[in-house]
Amino acid sequence: MKIKMGDIVLGLFIILAIIIMIIPMDTLLLDMLITLNIAIALIILFNALFAQEALSMSSFPTLLLFITIYRLSLNLSSTRSILTSGEAGDVIKTFGSFVGGNDIVVGVVMFIILIIVQFLVITKGSERVSEVSARFTLDAMPGKQMAIDADLNSGLIDEMQARERRNKIQDEASFYGAMDGASKFVKGDAITGLIITFINIVGGLIIGVTRAGLPMNEAFQKYTILTIGDGLVSQIPALLISLSTGILVTKVSKDADVSDQFIEQLFSLPKVFFFTGGVLIFLGVFTPLPPITVSGAGVLCIIAGLKMNSTLQIQSIEEEISTEDEEAEEIRKPENVVSLLQVDPIVLEFGYGIIPLADVNQGGDLLDRVVMIRRQIALELGTIVPIIRLRDNIQLNPNQYIIKIKDVKVAEGEILFDHYMAMNPGFVEEELDGIETIEPAFNLPALWITESQRERAEAIGYTVVDPPSIIATHLTEIIKKHLDELMTRQDVQTLINNVKEENSTLVEELVPKLLSVGEVQKVLTNLLKEGISIRDLVTIFETLADNAIINRDTDILTEYVRQGLKRAISSTFLDENEGNSVITLDPVLEQTIMDSVKNTEQGTYLALDPEITGIIYNSVEQETNKLISIGRTPILLTSPIVRIYFRRLTEEQFPDLIILSYNELDANAEIQSVGMVSIG
């Protein structure tokens, strides 16, 4: 792994702090290190001041720890220098004599005030803000996640933007949590400064009197000045860091710089300056306060208010003119029709009566259910469901909804608000009063019942569902039925890339050497069209790679893939715990179908006599009705070579008929034939 220059600098900085603690420093080198400490503190302060949002300095908690360690190592080194030689360099001496007024009392008072300001005001406030920010950020995470999912499903953002927003939320929670703990460093640093100062003064007195032979007053004067200088030179950068912490955790907007916000928020109302100027003039005239100073400040405030009022009027006129120019330009501009060409893959439109079900503020959870639909289908069938748009449509009846696939209506339904749909599973004999209706997803007879009837209906065995569940179930079934239309080449490429992360050899062999993305798409859509899950893409791609060398016909390749997925197909359509009733094809009919297959350059097709086709349809209908009458799902078994052609023959007439080949059955599947489709 390549070592970056930044890694080297960071490592050397930490090692430097350790070296400073261990090895005595020359006073000149100590001056340079102390100056570096002040410079770093100023750099951090101005970065925090002009950062647009707190996350712009997401490394601040770690940086705070490093700087605190560095500053404490300087404290230790300067203390050693003061106590051993009575010298600590020009920087500390200047801070002790010049900044402290060359007076012990003034220096001590300034140092104490500095510590109080840092510890009780800035550090305490920053710590509290960090704690509250961390708590509220964590509490708000679920709501923010739901809002992102809602925006994603309403089409306001795409998958990439949603991922960025989720990462942003996690980063915010981590940052404020870290800041809550990091602010303790600053608090501890202030306490440490007081303790070190006390130890330095006491230690300096002892060493100055006992070892250097200085009089008590001279020793106290010398070592206290140096100690106060050391404290000031250490605590002023610490104060800047504390101020930076407070600035970062109190940032609430990223739309503008701090300076822009101050100017906009403090200097936007002229009347505020008029009132302020009036109060100051009153105080200057009618109180013992200095009239020139106070009243003069009041006059300046009024002048500033007048100037501000004039500027705002000019801005208002300019904005009005600009708005009129933009409107005129918009009228003159030819319509941009490109935006009108976009076709949404899936749209759920509903009347105004259903809006409360989709409005989170009114307690509606339809948006959450839509999110779960996409996840459910991804887990069940292994495919990517496009964004589902939700729109209200005033042209619909209040309680009506329609489902569109690629801007074409494919299904519709109607609900009764504040009612529940009750369905008899088939074994309940007791009747229930209600409004007769048809369940939209599976076309089953049902009843609309009221809230008061719900408990009784459930008690006697009815299946009871609420309106959002009805819409969500209907939408799920429609999406499943049209998944083969919705899967694009881009979706297939995404799936291929996902497999490639851990199976690069397989993907490189298959795409594009043997098959194109479009050919892989055709195989996957063939599977989805018959309700076969494509989650096991590795098995699918392995089968394609094995057979695409011999045959590139996507329909034939689909049959090979189905045989490779026989365990999954059997578990999907067959019951493992009991015998499965199926119907089969007469061998004579199978031979007739194979004799009618015609091969062309464009592929194969079935050329059956229309009269024979009619007989086949009648026979299939009779045999499937036998299964339906005993509550079984119609399943037809045929030989592998015939399955694809019989599926093409019957898919329009019998879309719900499940057609399996013998090679798609698991060895443990129990099959019982209860009928045979024939033309005899």
C-alpha positions as CSV (number, residue, x, y, z in Angstrom):
1,M,0.0,0.0,0.0
2,K,1.4,3.4,-1.0
3,I,2.2,5.8,1.9
4,K,0.9,9.3,1.3
5,M,2.7,12.5,2.3
6,G,-0.2,13.4,4.5
7,D,0.3,10.1,6.5
8,I,3.9,10.9,7.0
9,V,3.2,14.5,8.2
10,L,0.5,13.3,10.6
11,G,2.7,10.5,12.0
12,L,5.6,13.0,12.5
13,F,3.3,15.4,14.3
14,I,2.3,12.8,16.9
15,I,5.9,11.7,17.3
16,L,6.9,15.3,17.8
17,A,4.4,15.7,20.6
18,I,5.9,12.7,22.4
19,I,9.5,13.8,21.8
20,I,8.7,17.3,23.3
21,M,7.5,15.6,26.4
22,I,10.6,13.4,26.8
23,I,13.6,15.5,25.5
24,P,14.4,19.0,26.9
25,M,14.0,21.7,24.3
26,D,16.2,24.7,23.5
27,T,14.5,28.0,24.2
28,L,14.7,29.0,20.5
29,L,13.2,25.7,19.4
30,L,10.5,26.1,22.1
31,D,9.7,29.6,20.7
32,M,9.2,28.1,17.2
33,L,7.0,25.3,18.5
34,I,4.8,27.7,20.6
35,T,4.4,30.0,17.5
36,L,3.4,26.9,15.5
37,N,0.8,26.1,18.1
38,I,-0.7,29.7,17.8
39,A,-0.6,29.5,14.0
40,I,-2.5,26.1,14.0
41,A,-5.1,27.5,16.4
42,L,-5.7,30.5,14.1
43,I,-5.9,28.2,11.0
44,I,-8.5,26.0,12.7
45,L,-10.5,29.1,14.0
46,F,-10.8,30.6,10.5
47,N,-11.6,27.3,8.9
48,A,-14.4,26.8,11.4
49,L,-15.6,30.4,10.9
50,F,-15.9,30.2,7.1
51,A,-17.0,26.6,6.8
52,Q,-20.5,26.4,5.3
53,E,-21.6,23.5,7.4
54,A,-20.2,21.5,10.4
55,L,-19.5,18.4,8.2
56,S,-17.0,20.5,6.2
57,M,-14.7,19.9,9.1
58,S,-15.7,16.3,9.9
59,S,-12.2,15.5,11.1
60,F,-12.4,18.2,13.8
61,P,-12.9,15.8,16.8
62,T,-9.7,13.9,15.9
63,L,-7.9,17.1,15.2
64,L,-8.9,18.5,18.5
65,L,-7.4,15.5,20.3
66,F,-4.1,15.9,18.4
67,I,-3.8,19.6,19.1
68,T,-4.6,19.1,22.8
69,I,-1.9,16.5,23.1
70,Y,0.6,18.8,21.3
71,R,-0.3,21.8,23.5
72,L,0.0,19.7,26.7
73,S,3.4,18.5,25.6
74,L,4.5,22.1,25.1
75,N,3.2,22.8,28.6
76,L,5.3,20.0,30.0
77,S,8.4,21.1,28.1
78,S,8.1,24.8,29.1
79,T,7.5,23.8,32.7
80,R,10.7,21.7,32.7
81,S,12.6,24.7,31.2
82,I,11.2,27.2,33.7
83,L,12.0,25.0,36.7
84,T,15.4,23.8,35.6
85,S,16.9,27.0,34.2
86,G,14.5,29.8,35.0
87,E,14.2,30.5,31.3
88,A,11.4,29.5,28.8
89,G,12.2,31.5,25.7
90,D,11.3,35.0,24.4
91,V,7.6,34.2,23.5
92,I,6.7,33.1,27.1
93,K,8.7,35.9,28.6
94,T,7.0,38.5,26.4
95,F,3.5,37.1,27.2
96,G,4.3,37.2,30.9
97,S,5.7,40.7,31.0
98,F,4.0,42.6,28.1
99,V,0.6,40.9,27.9
100,G,0.4,40.6,31.7
101,G,1.5,44.3,32.1
102,N,4.8,43.2,33.8
103,D,2.7,43.0,36.9
104,I,2.2,39.8,38.8
105,V,-1.3,40.7,40.0
106,V,-2.5,41.9,36.6
107,G,-1.0,38.8,35.0
108,V,-2.7,36.5,37.5
109,V,-6.0,38.3,37.1
110,M,-5.9,38.1,33.3
111,F,-5.0,34.5,33.4
112,I,-7.8,33.6,35.8
113,I,-10.3,35.6,33.7
114,L,-9.1,33.9,30.5
115,I,-9.6,30.4,32.2
116,I,-13.1,31.4,33.4
117,V,-14.2,32.7,30.0
118,Q,-12.9,29.5,28.3
119,F,-14.1,27.0,30.9
120,L,-17.5,28.5,32.0
121,V,-18.6,30.3,28.9
122,I,-17.3,28.9,25.6
123,T,-16.3,25.3,26.6
124,K,-19.4,24.8,28.8
125,G,-21.7,26.1,26.1
126,S,-20.0,24.2,23.3
127,E,-20.3,21.0,25.3
128,R,-24.0,21.5,25.9
129,V,-24.7,22.3,22.3
130,S,-22.7,19.2,21.2
131,E,-24.6,17.0,23.6
132,V,-28.0,18.3,22.5
133,S,-27.1,18.2,18.8
134,A,-25.9,14.6,19.1
135,R,-29.1,13.6,20.8
136,F,-31.5,15.4,18.4
137,T,-29.5,14.2,15.4
138,L,-29.8,10.6,16.5
139,D,-33.5,11.0,17.4
140,A,-34.2,12.5,13.9
141,M,-32.4,9.8,11.9
142,P,-35.5,7.5,11.4
143,G,-37.6,10.5,10.3
144,K,-34.9,11.7,7.9
145,Q,-34.5,8.2,6.5
146,M,-38.3,8.0,5.8
147,A,-38.3,11.4,4.2
148,I,-35.5,10.3,1.9
149,D,-37.4,7.1,0.9
150,A,-40.5,9.3,0.3
151,D,-38.6,11.7,-2.0
152,L,-37.0,8.7,-3.8
153,N,-40.4,7.1,-4.5
154,S,-42.1,10.4,-5.5
155,G,-39.3,10.9,-8.0
156,L,-37.8,14.1,-6.5
157,I,-34.4,12.4,-6.2
158,D,-32.7,9.4,-7.7
159,E,-30.9,6.4,-6.2
160,M,-27.5,8.2,-6.1
161,Q,-28.9,11.3,-4.4
162,A,-30.7,9.1,-1.9
163,R,-27.5,7.2,-1.1
164,E,-25.6,10.5,-0.6
165,R,-28.3,11.8,1.7
166,R,-28.3,8.6,3.8
167,N,-24.5,8.8,4.1
168,K,-24.8,12.5,5.1
169,I,-27.3,11.6,7.9
170,Q,-24.9,8.9,9.2
171,D,-21.9,11.3,9.0
172,E,-23.9,14.0,10.9
173,A,-24.8,11.5,13.7
174,S,-21.2,10.3,13.9
175,F,-19.8,13.9,13.9
176,Y,-22.0,15.3,16.6
177,G,-21.5,12.2,18.7
178,A,-17.8,12.6,18.4
179,M,-18.0,16.3,19.1
180,D,-19.9,15.6,22.3
181,G,-17.0,13.5,23.5
182,A,-14.3,15.7,22.0
183,S,-15.5,18.8,23.9
184,K,-14.4,17.0,27.1
185,F,-10.9,17.4,25.8
186,V,-11.2,21.2,25.9
187,K,-12.8,21.1,29.3
188,G,-10.0,19.0,30.7
189,D,-7.4,21.2,29.0
190,A,-8.7,24.3,30.9
191,I,-8.6,22.4,34.2
192,T,-5.1,21.2,33.5
193,G,-4.0,24.7,32.7
194,L,-5.0,25.9,36.2
195,I,-3.3,22.9,37.9
196,I,0.0,23.4,35.9
197,T,0.0,27.1,36.8
198,F,-0.3,26.4,40.5
199,I,2.4,23.7,40.4
200,N,4.7,26.0,38.4
201,I,4.4,28.8,40.9
202,V,4.9,26.6,44.0
203,G,7.7,24.6,42.3
204,G,9.4,27.8,41.1
205,L,9.3,29.3,44.6
206,I,10.9,26.2,46.1
207,I,13.6,25.9,43.5
208,G,14.3,29.6,43.4
209,V,14.7,29.9,47.2
210,T,16.4,26.6,47.9
211,R,18.6,26.0,44.9
212,A,19.1,29.4,43.2
213,G,19.4,31.2,46.6
214,L,17.1,34.0,45.5
215,P,15.1,36.0,48.0
216,M,11.4,35.1,48.4
217,N,10.1,38.2,46.6
218,E,12.5,37.9,43.7
219,A,11.8,34.2,43.2
220,F,8.1,34.8,43.4
221,Q,8.4,37.7,40.9
222,K,10.6,35.7,38.4
223,Y,8.9,32.4,38.4
224,T,5.3,33.8,38.6
225,I,5.8,36.0,35.6
226,L,7.2,33.1,33.6
227,T,4.4,30.8,34.7
228,I,1.7,33.4,33.8
229,G,3.4,33.8,30.4
230,D,3.4,30.0,29.9
231,G,-0.2,29.9,30.9
232,L,-1.2,32.7,28.6
233,V,0.7,31.4,25.7
234,S,-0.9,28.0,26.1
235,Q,-4.5,29.1,27.0
236,I,-4.9,31.7,24.2
237,P,-4.6,29.0,21.5
238,A,-6.8,26.8,23.7
239,L,-9.3,29.6,23.8
240,L,-9.2,29.9,20.0
241,I,-9.8,26.1,19.7
242,S,-12.7,26.3,22.1
243,L,-14.1,29.2,20.1
244,S,-13.7,27.0,16.9
245,T,-15.6,24.2,18.6
246,G,-18.5,26.5,19.5
247,I,-18.7,28.0,16.0
248,L,-18.8,24.5,14.4
249,V,-21.5,23.0,16.6
250,T,-23.7,26.1,16.4
251,K,-23.8,26.2,12.6
252,V,-27.4,25.7,11.5
253,S,-27.3,26.6,7.8
254,K,-25.0,25.8,4.8
255,D,-26.7,28.2,2.4
256,A,-24.3,31.1,3.0
257,D,-21.1,32.0,4.8
258,V,-21.2,33.3,8.4
259,S,-20.4,36.8,7.2
260,D,-23.2,36.8,4.7
261,Q,-25.7,35.5,7.3
262,F,-24.6,38.2,9.8
263,I,-25.0,41.0,7.3
264,E,-28.4,39.7,6.0
265,Q,-29.9,39.0,9.4
266,L,-28.5,42.0,11.4
267,F,-28.7,44.7,8.7
268,S,-32.0,44.0,6.9
269,L,-34.5,46.0,9.0
270,P,-34.0,49.8,9.0
271,K,-36.6,50.3,11.7
272,V,-34.3,48.4,14.2
273,F,-31.6,51.0,13.7
274,F,-34.1,53.9,14.0
275,F,-35.3,52.6,17.4
276,T,-31.7,51.9,18.5
277,G,-30.6,55.4,17.5
278,G,-33.6,57.0,19.2
279,V,-32.9,55.2,22.5
280,L,-29.2,56.1,22.4
281,I,-30.0,59.8,21.8
282,F,-32.5,59.8,24.7
283,L,-29.9,58.3,27.0
284,G,-27.2,60.8,25.9
285,V,-29.5,63.8,26.4
286,F,-31.5,62.9,29.6
287,T,-29.0,60.8,31.6
288,P,-25.5,61.6,33.0
289,L,-23.9,59.4,30.3
290,P,-21.4,61.3,28.0
291,P,-23.8,63.1,25.6
292,I,-21.3,63.4,22.7
293,T,-20.3,59.7,22.7
294,V,-23.8,58.2,23.3
295,S,-25.9,60.6,21.3
296,G,-23.3,60.5,18.5
297,A,-23.6,56.7,18.3
298,G,-27.4,57.2,18.1
299,V,-27.1,59.6,15.3
300,L,-24.9,57.2,13.4
301,C,-27.4,54.4,13.9
302,I,-30.2,56.6,12.4
303,I,-28.0,57.6,9.4
304,A,-27.2,53.9,8.9
305,G,-31.0,53.1,9.0
306,L,-31.7,55.8,6.4
307,K,-29.0,54.5,4.1
308,M,-30.2,50.9,4.6
309,N,-33.8,51.9,3.8
310,S,-32.7,53.6,0.5
311,T,-30.6,50.6,-0.5
312,L,-33.5,48.2,0.1
313,Q,-35.9,50.3,-2.0
314,I,-33.4,50.3,-4.9
315,Q,-33.0,46.5,-4.5
316,S,-36.8,46.1,-4.5
317,I,-37.2,48.1,-7.8
318,E,-34.3,46.1,-9.4
319,E,-35.9,42.8,-8.4
320,E,-39.3,43.8,-9.8
321,I,-37.7,44.8,-13.1
322,S,-35.7,41.6,-13.2
323,T,-38.8,39.5,-12.5
324,E,-40.7,41.3,-15.3
325,D,-37.8,40.7,-17.7
326,E,-37.6,37.0,-16.8
327,E,-41.4,36.6,-17.3
328,A,-41.2,38.3,-20.6
329,E,-38.2,36.2,-21.7
330,E,-40.1,33.1,-20.6
331,I,-43.0,34.1,-22.8
332,R,-40.8,34.7,-25.8
333,K,-38.8,31.5,-25.3
334,P,-40.0,28.5,-27.3
335,E,-41.3,25.7,-25.2
336,N,-38.7,23.1,-24.1
337,V,-40.4,19.9,-25.1
338,V,-37.5,17.6,-24.1
339,S,-38.7,17.5,-20.5
340,L,-42.1,16.3,-21.7
341,L,-40.7,13.2,-23.4
342,Q,-39.8,11.5,-20.2
343,V,-41.9,8.3,-19.6
344,D,-42.2,7.0,-16.0
345,P,-41.9,3.2,-15.8
346,I,-44.5,2.9,-13.0
347,V,-47.0,5.4,-11.8
348,L,-49.7,5.1,-9.2
349,E,-52.4,7.9,-9.6
350,F,-55.2,8.4,-7.1
351,G,-58.1,10.6,-6.4
352,Y,-58.1,13.3,-3.7
353,G,-59.9,11.0,-1.3
354,I,-56.9,8.7,-1.1
355,I,-54.4,11.6,-0.5
356,P,-54.5,11.0,3.4
357,L,-53.2,7.5,2.8
358,A,-50.1,8.9,1.1
359,D,-49.6,11.9,3.3
360,V,-47.2,11.2,6.2
361,N,-48.4,14.3,8.0
362,Q,-51.9,12.8,8.2
363,G,-50.7,9.4,9.4
364,G,-50.6,7.8,5.9
365,D,-48.1,5.0,5.3
366,L,-48.6,4.3,1.6
367,L,-45.2,5.7,0.8
368,D,-43.6,3.4,3.3
369,R,-45.5,0.5,1.7
370,V,-44.3,1.4,-1.8
371,V,-40.7,1.3,-0.5
372,M,-41.3,-2.1,1.0
373,I,-42.8,-3.3,-2.4
374,R,-39.5,-2.6,-4.1
375,R,-37.5,-4.4,-1.4
376,Q,-39.9,-7.3,-1.3
377,I,-39.7,-7.9,-5.1
378,A,-35.9,-7.5,-5.0
379,L,-35.7,-10.2,-2.4
380,E,-38.3,-12.5,-4.0
381,L,-37.5,-12.2,-7.7
382,G,-34.0,-10.7,-7.6
383,T,-34.6,-7.8,-9.9
384,I,-34.4,-4.0,-9.7
385,V,-37.9,-2.3,-9.6
386,P,-37.8,1.2,-11.1
387,I,-38.9,4.2,-9.0
388,I,-42.6,4.1,-8.4
389,R,-44.2,7.6,-8.8
390,L,-47.2,8.6,-6.7
391,R,-49.4,11.3,-8.0
392,D,-52.8,12.7,-7.2
393,N,-55.2,13.1,-10.1
394,I,-58.3,15.4,-9.7
395,Q,-59.8,13.9,-12.8
396,L,-60.3,10.5,-11.0
397,N,-63.1,9.7,-8.7
398,P,-62.2,10.6,-5.1
399,N,-61.6,7.0,-4.0
400,Q,-60.3,5.7,-7.4
401,Y,-56.7,4.8,-8.3
402,I,-55.1,3.7,-11.5
403,I,-51.7,2.0,-12.2
404,K,-49.8,2.9,-15.3
405,I,-46.9,1.0,-16.8
406,K,-44.8,3.2,-19.2
407,D,-47.6,5.9,-19.2
408,V,-50.3,3.4,-20.2
409,K,-53.1,2.4,-17.8
410,V,-52.9,-1.3,-17.0
411,A,-55.1,-1.6,-13.9
412,E,-57.5,0.4,-11.7
413,G,-59.4,0.0,-8.5
414,E,-61.5,1.8,-6.0
415,I,-61.6,1.7,-2.2
416,L,-63.9,2.9,0.4
417,F,-62.2,5.2,2.9
418,D,-62.6,4.2,6.6
419,H,-63.8,0.7,5.5
420,Y,-62.1,-2.7,5.4
421,M,-62.2,-5.4,2.8
422,A,-63.3,-8.8,4.0
423,M,-62.7,-12.0,2.0
424,N,-64.0,-15.5,2.6
425,P,-61.1,-17.9,2.4
426,G,-63.6,-20.6,1.3
427,F,-64.4,-22.5,4.5
428,V,-66.4,-19.8,6.4
429,E,-70.1,-20.6,6.2
430,E,-71.4,-17.7,8.4
431,E,-72.5,-14.7,6.3
432,L,-71.4,-11.2,6.9
433,D,-73.3,-8.0,6.1
434,G,-71.4,-5.6,3.8
435,I,-71.1,-4.0,0.4
436,E,-70.2,-6.5,-2.3
437,T,-67.1,-5.9,-4.3
438,I,-64.3,-7.6,-6.1
439,E,-60.7,-7.7,-4.7
440,P,-58.7,-5.9,-7.4
441,A,-55.4,-7.9,-7.3
442,F,-56.8,-11.5,-7.7
443,N,-60.4,-10.7,-8.7
444,L,-61.9,-12.5,-5.7
445,P,-65.4,-11.8,-4.3
446,A,-65.2,-9.6,-1.2
447,L,-67.2,-7.3,1.1
448,W,-66.6,-3.8,2.3
449,I,-67.2,-3.7,6.1
450,T,-67.0,-1.0,8.7
451,E,-64.5,-0.7,11.6
452,S,-67.1,-2.0,14.0
453,Q,-67.5,-5.2,12.0
454,R,-63.8,-5.9,11.7
455,E,-63.3,-7.9,15.0
456,R,-66.3,-10.1,14.3
457,A,-65.2,-10.8,10.7
458,E,-61.7,-11.8,11.8
459,A,-63.2,-14.0,14.6
460,I,-65.3,-16.1,12.2
461,G,-62.4,-16.6,9.8
462,Y,-62.6,-13.8,7.2
463,T,-59.4,-12.3,5.8
464,V,-59.6,-8.6,6.6
465,V,-57.3,-6.0,5.0
466,D,-57.2,-2.2,5.2
467,P,-57.2,0.2,2.1
468,P,-53.5,0.8,2.0
469,S,-52.8,-2.9,2.0
470,I,-55.3,-3.4,-0.9
471,I,-53.6,-0.8,-3.0
472,A,-50.1,-2.1,-2.1
473,T,-51.1,-5.7,-2.9
474,H,-52.6,-4.7,-6.2
475,L,-49.6,-2.6,-7.1
476,T,-47.2,-5.5,-6.2
477,E,-49.1,-8.0,-8.4
478,I,-49.2,-5.6,-11.4
479,I,-45.4,-4.9,-11.1
480,K,-44.7,-8.7,-10.9
481,K,-46.8,-9.2,-14.0
482,H,-45.0,-6.6,-16.0
483,L,-41.4,-7.0,-14.7
484,D,-40.2,-8.4,-18.0
485,E,-41.3,-5.1,-19.7
486,L,-39.7,-3.0,-16.9
487,M,-36.2,-4.5,-17.0
488,T,-33.9,-2.4,-19.1
489,R,-30.4,-3.0,-20.4
490,Q,-29.1,-0.6,-17.8
491,D,-30.7,-2.7,-15.0
492,V,-29.1,-5.8,-16.4
493,Q,-25.7,-4.1,-16.5
494,T,-26.2,-3.1,-12.9
495,L,-26.9,-6.8,-12.0
496,I,-23.9,-7.9,-14.0
497,N,-21.6,-5.4,-12.2
498,N,-23.0,-6.7,-8.9
499,V,-22.1,-10.3,-9.8
500,K,-18.7,-9.2,-11.2
501,E,-17.5,-8.0,-7.8
502,E,-17.1,-11.6,-6.6
503,N,-17.3,-13.6,-9.8
504,S,-15.2,-11.6,-12.2
505,T,-13.9,-14.6,-14.2
506,L,-17.5,-15.8,-14.9
507,V,-18.7,-12.4,-16.1
508,E,-15.6,-11.7,-18.2
509,E,-16.1,-15.0,-20.0
510,L,-19.8,-14.5,-20.6
511,V,-20.2,-10.8,-21.4
512,P,-19.5,-9.7,-24.0
513,K,-17.4,-12.6,-25.3
514,L,-20.4,-15.1,-25.6
515,L,-23.5,-12.9,-25.1
516,S,-24.3,-9.2,-25.3
517,V,-26.1,-7.4,-22.5
518,G,-29.2,-7.4,-24.7
519,E,-29.1,-11.2,-25.0
520,V,-28.7,-11.7,-21.3
521,Q,-31.6,-9.3,-20.8
522,K,-33.8,-11.4,-23.1
523,V,-33.0,-14.6,-21.0
524,L,-33.7,-12.8,-17.7
525,T,-37.0,-11.3,-19.0
526,N,-38.1,-14.7,-20.2
527,L,-37.6,-16.0,-16.7
528,L,-39.4,-13.1,-15.0
529,K,-42.3,-13.4,-17.5
530,E,-43.1,-16.8,-16.0
531,G,-42.5,-15.8,-12.4
532,I,-39.0,-17.4,-12.0
533,S,-36.7,-15.6,-9.6
534,I,-33.4,-14.4,-11.0
535,R,-31.7,-13.9,-7.6
536,D,-29.3,-16.8,-8.3
537,L,-27.5,-14.9,-11.0
538,V,-24.3,-16.9,-10.6
539,T,-26.1,-20.2,-11.5
540,I,-27.9,-18.4,-14.4
541,F,-24.6,-17.0,-15.8
542,E,-22.8,-20.3,-15.3
543,T,-25.5,-22.1,-17.3
544,L,-25.4,-19.5,-20.0
545,A,-21.6,-19.6,-20.2
546,D,-21.8,-23.4,-20.6
547,N,-24.4,-23.4,-23.3
548,A,-23.9,-20.1,-25.2
549,I,-20.9,-21.7,-27.0
550,I,-23.2,-24.2,-28.8
551,N,-26.4,-22.1,-29.2
552,R,-27.1,-18.4,-28.9
553,D,-30.9,-18.6,-29.3
554,T,-32.1,-16.8,-26.2
555,D,-35.3,-18.9,-26.0
556,I,-33.3,-22.2,-26.0
557,L,-30.8,-20.7,-23.5
558,T,-33.8,-19.9,-21.3
559,E,-34.8,-23.5,-21.2
560,Y,-31.2,-24.5,-20.2
561,V,-31.3,-22.0,-17.4
562,R,-34.7,-23.2,-16.2
563,Q,-33.3,-26.7,-15.9
564,G,-30.3,-25.3,-14.0
565,L,-32.8,-23.7,-11.6
566,K,-34.9,-26.8,-11.1
567,R,-34.6,-26.8,-7.3
568,A,-35.8,-23.2,-7.1
569,I,-38.6,-23.7,-9.6
570,S,-39.8,-26.8,-7.8
571,S,-39.9,-25.0,-4.4
572,T,-41.7,-22.1,-6.0
573,F,-44.5,-23.9,-7.8
574,L,-44.7,-27.3,-6.1
575,D,-45.7,-28.3,-2.5
576,E,-43.0,-30.4,-0.8
577,N,-45.2,-31.7,1.9
578,E,-47.9,-33.4,-0.2
579,G,-48.6,-34.7,-3.7
580,N,-49.0,-32.2,-6.5
581,S,-51.8,-32.6,-8.9
582,V,-50.9,-31.7,-12.5
583,I,-52.0,-32.3,-16.1
584,T,-49.8,-33.6,-18.8
585,L,-49.6,-33.5,-22.6
586,D,-50.5,-36.5,-24.8
587,P,-47.4,-37.9,-26.5
588,V,-49.3,-37.7,-29.8
589,L,-49.9,-34.0,-29.2
590,E,-46.3,-33.5,-28.4
591,Q,-45.2,-35.1,-31.6
592,T,-47.7,-33.0,-33.5
593,I,-46.3,-29.8,-32.0
594,M,-42.7,-30.8,-32.8
595,D,-43.7,-31.6,-36.4
596,S,-45.2,-28.2,-36.8
597,V,-42.1,-26.3,-35.7
598,K,-40.6,-24.3,-38.5
599,N,-37.0,-23.0,-38.6
600,T,-36.1,-19.7,-40.2
601,E,-33.1,-17.4,-40.1
602,Q,-35.0,-15.2,-37.6
603,G,-35.7,-18.2,-35.3
604,T,-38.3,-20.9,-34.9
605,Y,-42.1,-20.6,-34.8
606,L,-45.1,-22.9,-34.5
607,A,-47.3,-23.5,-37.6
608,L,-50.3,-25.4,-36.3
609,D,-53.6,-25.9,-38.1
610,P,-56.2,-23.4,-36.6
611,E,-58.6,-26.3,-36.1
612,I,-56.0,-28.2,-34.0
613,T,-55.2,-25.1,-32.1
614,G,-58.9,-24.7,-31.2
615,I,-59.1,-28.3,-30.0
616,I,-56.0,-27.8,-27.9
617,Y,-57.5,-24.7,-26.2
618,N,-60.7,-26.5,-25.4
619,S,-58.8,-29.5,-23.9
620,V,-56.5,-27.2,-21.8
621,E,-59.6,-25.3,-20.5
622,Q,-61.3,-28.6,-19.5
623,E,-58.3,-30.0,-17.8
624,T,-57.3,-26.8,-15.9
625,N,-60.9,-26.4,-14.7
626,K,-60.6,-29.8,-13.0
627,L,-57.6,-28.5,-10.9
628,I,-59.3,-25.1,-10.2
629,S,-62.4,-26.9,-9.0
630,I,-60.5,-28.7,-6.3
631,G,-58.6,-25.5,-5.3
632,R,-55.3,-26.4,-7.0
633,T,-53.1,-24.1,-9.1
634,P,-53.2,-25.3,-12.8
635,I,-49.8,-26.8,-13.6
636,L,-49.0,-28.6,-16.9
637,L,-46.1,-30.9,-17.4
638,T,-44.5,-31.6,-20.7
639,S,-41.2,-32.8,-22.2
640,P,-38.3,-30.2,-22.3
641,I,-38.2,-29.9,-26.1
642,V,-42.0,-29.1,-26.3
643,R,-42.3,-26.8,-23.3
644,I,-41.2,-23.6,-25.0
645,Y,-43.5,-24.0,-28.1
646,F,-46.5,-25.0,-26.0
647,R,-45.9,-21.9,-23.8
648,R,-45.9,-19.7,-26.9
649,L,-49.1,-21.4,-28.1
650,T,-51.1,-20.9,-24.8
651,E,-49.6,-17.8,-23.1
652,E,-52.2,-15.4,-24.5
653,Q,-55.2,-17.6,-23.9
654,F,-54.1,-19.0,-20.5
655,P,-51.6,-16.5,-19.0
656,D,-51.9,-18.0,-15.5
657,L,-51.1,-21.5,-16.6
658,I,-47.8,-22.8,-15.2
659,I,-46.0,-24.9,-17.7
660,L,-43.1,-27.0,-16.5
661,S,-40.9,-29.6,-18.2
662,Y,-39.9,-32.9,-16.6
663,N,-36.3,-31.7,-16.4
664,E,-37.3,-28.8,-14.2
665,L,-38.6,-31.0,-11.4
666,D,-36.6,-31.7,-8.3
667,A,-35.9,-35.4,-7.7
668,N,-37.9,-35.3,-4.4
669,A,-41.0,-33.7,-5.9
670,E,-44.2,-35.9,-5.7
671,I,-46.3,-35.6,-8.8
672,Q,-49.8,-37.0,-9.6
673,S,-51.3,-36.6,-13.0
674,V,-55.1,-35.9,-12.9
675,G,-55.6,-35.2,-16.6
676,M,-54.1,-35.1,-20.1
677,V,-54.4,-32.5,-22.8
678,S,-55.0,-34.3,-26.1
679,I,-56.4,-33.8,-29.6
680,G,-57.9,-37.3,-29.9
